[in-house]
Amino acid sequence: LFFENAYKDKDLLNSIQRPIKNAHLNLNYPIVSNKIKDDINNFEIDNFQLYPTVIIDDNGDFYDNFWFFNIYNKIDALNLEHCIIDDYDEDDKRHDIDKYYLDVNKLNSIQEEKRLIFIPEKASGAPVFVHKKIVDIFNKHKVDTLKFIKVSEWEMGKQF
């Protein structure tokens, strides 16, 4: 995968040069450096792989030491009865969720290491959920380009 600054033209007009750092974000999906990848690879996480990625900076230079979070299956981890959902319809396969509540029983049925990174089923446009063990890796590498919010504190709009 190849990524470049979506604001490049505007940034250049305003003399802004965005640095290439240890982590970036494409929509909901993190892109991480080799250093972070190496630490994450110490875990066996289900439905997750790191895909080789190149970041092209505003000068056209290529940085090929990055990896995209590819989450290829979602997991059933939500307590939909407690989630705050816009226009809930039990027949819907995906819901617009304003506040997430995880189901402890569902999570406990999955080995912790296997669910360190996931996207929940039945949630339209859900963010990537990462366990504190993964957040600790980002903190270890002093990532300041991503903001992590506890599920209990997240509500629609906080991601902005």
C-alpha positions in Angstrom: 0.0 0.0 0.0 1.1 3.5 -0.7 0.0 6.6 1.3 0.7 10.3 1.0 -0.5 13.4 2.8 -4.1 14.1 1.7 -3.5 17.8 2.7 -0.3 18.1 0.7 -1.4 20.9 -1.7 -3.0 22.9 1.2 0.1 22.3 3.4 2.5 23.4 0.7 0.5 26.7 0.1 0.7 27.3 3.9 4.4 26.3 4.1 3.6 23.4 6.4 5.8 20.3 6.2 4.4 17.2 8.1 7.0 15.0 9.5 7.1 11.2 9.0 6.7 9.7 12.5 6.4 6.2 14.1 2.7 6.1 13.5 0.0 7.6 11.3 -3.7 7.1 10.6 -5.6 6.3 7.5 -9.3 6.7 8.3 -9.7 4.4 11.3 -6.6 2.3 10.6 -3.1 2.8 12.1 0.0 2.7 10.0 3.1 1.9 12.1 6.9 1.8 11.8 9.1 -1.3 11.8 9.9 -0.7 15.5 6.2 -0.8 16.5 5.5 -3.7 14.1 8.3 -5.7 15.7 6.8 -5.3 19.1 3.2 -6.1 18.0 4.5 -9.2 16.2 5.3 -10.7 19.6 1.6 -11.4 19.9 -0.7 -13.9 18.0 -3.7 -11.7 17.3 -6.6 -13.3 15.4 -8.1 -11.6 12.3 -5.1 -9.2 12.1 -2.1 -8.8 10.0 0.4 -6.0 9.3 0.6 -5.2 5.6 3.7 -3.7 4.0 3.2 0.0 3.4 5.1 2.9 1.8 4.6 6.5 3.0 5.4 9.2 0.4 6.3 12.6 2.1 5.5 16.0 0.6 8.9 16.1 -1.2 8.2 12.8 -3.0 10.5 10.7 -0.8 9.5 7.1 -0.1 9.6 5.6 3.4 9.1 1.8 3.0 9.5 0.8 6.6 5.8 1.1 7.5 3.0 -1.4 8.1 -0.8 -1.0 7.8 -3.2 -2.5 10.3 -5.3 -5.0 8.2 -8.2 -6.3 10.3 -10.0 -8.8 8.1 -12.7 -10.2 10.3 -14.7 -8.5 13.0 -15.5 -10.1 16.4 -18.7 -10.3 18.4 -17.7 -8.2 21.4 -20.5 -5.7 22.0 -23.3 -5.6 24.5 -25.9 -4.0 22.2 -28.4 -3.7 24.9 -26.2 -1.1 26.7 -24.7 0.6 23.6 -26.2 3.9 22.7 -27.4 3.4 19.1 -29.0 5.8 16.7 -32.3 4.4 15.4 -31.8 0.9 16.8 -33.5 -1.9 14.8 -32.7 -5.4 16.0 -33.0 -6.7 12.4 -30.1 -4.4 11.3 -26.8 -6.1 10.7 -24.9 -2.9 11.4 -25.7 -0.1 13.8 -24.6 3.6 14.1 -23.2 3.5 17.7 -22.7 6.7 19.7 -21.3 4.9 22.8 -19.8 1.4 22.9 -20.2 -1.1 25.7 -18.2 -4.3 25.5 -19.7 -7.6 26.6 -17.3 -9.1 29.3 -18.7 -12.6 28.7 -18.1 -12.5 25.0 -14.6 -11.1 25.5 -13.7 -13.7 28.2 -14.7 -16.5 25.7 -11.7 -15.3 23.5 -8.2 -15.7 24.7 -6.9 -12.2 25.5 -3.9 -12.3 23.2 -6.1 -13.2 20.3 -8.3 -10.0 20.8 -5.6 -7.4 21.4 -6.6 -5.6 18.2 -10.1 -5.8 16.7 -13.1 -4.2 15.2 -16.5 -5.1 16.7 -19.2 -6.8 14.7 -22.6 -5.1 14.1 -21.1 -1.6 14.3 -21.1 0.7 11.2 -17.8 2.6 10.9 -16.4 1.3 14.2 -13.0 2.4 15.2 -10.2 0.0 15.7 -10.2 -1.3 19.3 -6.7 -1.9 20.8 -5.9 -3.4 24.2 -3.8 -1.5 26.8 -0.9 -3.9 25.9 -0.9 -2.4 22.4 -1.4 1.2 23.6 1.7 0.5 25.9 3.7 -0.3 22.7 2.7 3.0 21.1 3.6 4.8 24.3 7.0 3.0 24.5 7.7 4.5 21.0 6.5 7.9 22.0 3.8 8.1 19.4 2.1 11.5 19.4 0.2 11.2 16.2 -2.6 9.0 17.5 -5.0 9.5 20.4 -6.2 6.5 22.4 -9.5 6.8 24.3 -10.7 4.2 26.7 -13.9 2.5 25.5 -15.6 3.5 28.7 -14.8 7.2 27.9 -15.4 7.1 24.1 -18.5 8.6 22.6 -19.2 9.8 19.1 -17.3 12.9 18.3 -14.4 12.3 20.7 -12.4 10.8 17.9 -12.2 14.3 16.3 
